[in-house]
Amino acid sequence: MTHDPRFPSPPALWAALPWEARERVDSHVVRRARLAAAREVLAAGLFPRPALDACLHLVHVREEILADRLAPHPPRDAAALTERAAALGRPVRALELAWDWDSWGTLLVLDALDGAGERTGLASWRGVERAGPLAVAADVARRLGVELRGPGEEGPDRP
């Protein structure tokens, strides 16, 4: 992530935050709750209010600083994802693998769909080729006995 000179730099924004807000931001960062951490920066009452981009950039910098304390990513192997899908409390009718985007780039997201069409996120992969997650998702679908949909062949290009 590059710094936009129109907004305060992450060190300047961090220095402007009260220590209570800093503690709340870091507690969200170590749990990998990026949006909650950015919300804490926005809610700190700074004037002028920082832009969301500046808050997300600060969260990214805090992730780098606190890298050794970050919660581990949940397992993304077929056995763990099958167990997670089975524990949803409602029958899974299909799995869907789709491209998505966030402030850090392209994601491949695996969702479970129930009979009512409600979707629940099971896993996401960033910066990977489609083949690895596709193989895992196909294995989970086979274990659950459901259809696997997507992703399209067009790849991660934004529409």
C-alpha positions as CSV (number, residue, x, y, z in Angstrom):
1,M,0.0,0.0,0.0
2,T,1.4,3.4,-0.9
3,H,0.8,6.6,1.1
4,D,-1.5,9.3,-0.4
5,P,0.0,12.7,0.4
6,R,-3.5,14.3,0.7
7,F,-4.0,12.4,4.0
8,P,-2.0,12.3,7.2
9,S,0.8,9.7,7.1
10,P,0.2,6.6,9.3
11,P,2.7,7.8,11.9
12,A,1.0,11.2,12.1
13,L,-2.4,9.7,12.3
14,W,-1.3,7.2,15.0
15,A,0.3,10.0,17.0
16,A,-3.0,12.0,16.9
17,L,-5.1,9.1,18.4
18,P,-5.7,9.0,22.1
19,W,-4.0,6.0,23.8
20,E,-7.4,4.4,24.5
21,A,-8.3,4.5,20.8
22,R,-4.8,3.0,20.0
23,E,-5.4,0.1,22.3
24,R,-8.8,-0.6,20.7
25,V,-7.3,-0.3,17.2
26,D,-4.6,-2.8,18.0
27,S,-7.0,-5.2,19.7
28,H,-8.9,-5.3,16.4
29,V,-5.8,-5.6,14.3
30,V,-4.4,-8.6,16.2
31,R,-7.8,-10.3,15.6
32,R,-7.5,-9.5,11.9
33,A,-10.7,-7.3,12.1
34,R,-9.5,-4.6,9.7
35,L,-12.8,-2.8,9.2
36,A,-13.5,-2.7,13.0
37,A,-10.0,-1.2,13.5
38,A,-10.6,1.4,10.8
39,R,-13.9,2.2,12.4
40,E,-12.1,2.9,15.7
41,V,-9.9,5.4,14.0
42,L,-12.9,7.1,12.5
43,A,-14.7,7.1,15.8
44,A,-11.8,8.7,17.7
45,G,-13.1,12.2,17.1
46,L,-10.1,13.6,15.2
47,F,-10.6,16.8,13.4
48,P,-10.4,17.0,10.5
49,R,-11.8,13.5,10.3
50,P,-9.4,11.2,8.4
51,A,-10.5,9.6,5.2
52,L,-11.3,5.9,5.2
53,D,-8.2,5.3,2.9
54,A,-6.0,6.9,5.5
55,C,-7.6,4.7,8.3
56,L,-7.1,1.5,6.2
57,H,-3.5,2.5,5.5
58,L,-2.9,2.9,9.2
59,V,-4.4,-0.5,9.9
60,H,-2.2,-2.0,7.3
61,V,0.9,-0.5,8.9
62,R,-0.2,-1.7,12.3
63,E,-0.6,-5.2,10.9
64,E,3.0,-5.1,9.7
65,I,4.1,-3.9,13.1
66,L,2.1,-6.4,15.0
67,A,2.7,-9.3,12.6
68,D,4.1,-11.6,15.3
69,R,0.9,-11.2,17.3
70,L,-1.8,-11.6,14.6
71,A,-4.3,-14.3,15.1
72,P,-3.6,-17.2,12.7
73,H,-5.7,-17.5,9.6
74,P,-8.4,-20.2,10.0
75,P,-7.5,-23.5,8.3
76,R,-8.4,-23.7,4.6
77,D,-7.9,-27.4,4.0
78,A,-10.8,-29.6,2.8
79,A,-11.4,-31.4,6.1
80,A,-11.6,-28.1,8.1
81,L,-13.8,-26.4,5.6
82,T,-16.1,-29.5,5.4
83,E,-16.4,-29.4,9.2
84,R,-17.1,-25.7,9.2
85,A,-19.9,-26.1,6.6
86,A,-21.4,-29.0,8.5
87,A,-21.5,-26.9,11.7
88,L,-23.6,-24.1,10.1
89,G,-26.8,-25.6,11.6
90,R,-28.6,-25.7,8.2
91,P,-28.1,-27.9,5.2
92,V,-25.7,-26.7,2.6
93,R,-27.2,-26.9,-0.9
94,A,-24.2,-25.7,-2.9
95,L,-20.8,-24.1,-2.7
96,E,-19.8,-21.0,-4.7
97,L,-16.3,-19.9,-5.5
98,A,-16.1,-16.3,-6.8
99,W,-13.7,-13.5,-7.3
100,D,-14.0,-10.5,-5.0
101,W,-12.0,-7.4,-4.3
102,D,-11.1,-5.3,-1.2
103,S,-8.7,-2.5,-0.4
104,W,-5.8,-4.9,-0.7
105,G,-6.6,-6.4,-4.0
106,T,-8.1,-9.6,-5.4
107,L,-9.6,-12.4,-3.4
108,L,-11.1,-15.8,-4.2
109,V,-14.0,-16.4,-1.8
110,L,-15.7,-19.7,-1.0
111,D,-19.3,-19.4,0.2
112,A,-21.8,-22.0,1.4
113,L,-25.4,-21.5,0.2
114,D,-28.4,-23.0,2.0
115,G,-31.8,-23.9,0.6
116,A,-33.1,-20.3,1.1
117,G,-30.2,-18.9,-0.8
118,E,-28.5,-17.5,2.3
119,R,-24.7,-17.4,1.9
120,T,-22.1,-17.9,4.6
121,G,-18.4,-17.3,3.9
122,L,-16.2,-20.4,4.5
123,A,-12.8,-19.2,3.3
124,S,-10.9,-16.7,1.2
125,W,-7.6,-16.7,-0.6
126,R,-5.5,-13.7,-1.6
127,G,-2.9,-13.6,-4.2
128,V,-3.2,-17.3,-5.3
129,E,-3.8,-19.0,-8.6
130,R,-7.3,-20.3,-9.1
131,A,-6.2,-24.0,-9.3
132,G,-5.3,-24.4,-5.6
133,P,-8.6,-23.1,-4.1
134,L,-10.6,-24.8,-6.8
135,A,-9.2,-28.2,-5.9
136,V,-9.9,-27.6,-2.2
137,A,-13.4,-26.3,-2.9
138,A,-14.1,-29.3,-5.2
139,D,-13.0,-31.7,-2.5
140,V,-15.3,-30.0,0.1
141,A,-18.2,-30.1,-2.4
142,R,-17.6,-33.8,-3.0
143,R,-17.4,-34.5,0.8
144,L,-20.7,-32.6,1.3
145,G,-22.4,-34.1,-1.8
146,V,-23.2,-30.7,-3.2
147,E,-22.7,-28.7,-6.4
148,L,-19.7,-26.4,-6.8
149,R,-20.4,-23.2,-8.8
150,G,-17.8,-20.8,-10.2
151,P,-15.4,-19.1,-10.5
152,G,-15.7,-17.9,-14.0
153,E,-12.8,-18.4,-16.4
154,E,-12.4,-14.7,-16.9
155,G,-10.2,-14.5,-13.9
156,P,-9.9,-11.7,-11.3
157,D,-10.4,-8.7,-13.7
158,R,-12.8,-6.2,-12.2
159,P,-16.0,-5.7,-14.3
